Amino acid sequence: MKSRTAGQYAAVIDLLTHQLNGYGYEGLANKEEQLFNKHYNANGKAHREFVQLFGADKIVENLGKFLGYFMVRKVMAGVELKSVAGTAAKKLSQWLVAKRYIGEEEG
């Protein structure tokens, strides 16, 4: 992979992390939401962000919102960055399946 492409993918993953930490809680079930609120609202070392509490399944659940809303409305990404984000999301999903963090049906 070229260094420019690697840099673009890293930027997309940073944006995805930001989106998950800022908006990932919106899709949580009641018990998960309680867990999130407990740790997110904690002080000091007990504080946890969304990505520190939940696993790969939550990444996949949020990719649609990331690509379809966050990248368009919040980042206001141009055509090139949206294209890179789509490719990076696809490769991330494939990697998660290959590493068995998620099943093929999820990826």
Secondary structure, DSSP 8 states (H G I E B T S, - for coil): --HHHHHHHHHHHHHHHHHHHHHGGGG--HHHHHHHHHHHT--GGG---HHHH--HHHHHHHHHHIIIIIIIIIS---HHHHHHHHHHHHHHHHHHHHTTSS-TTT-
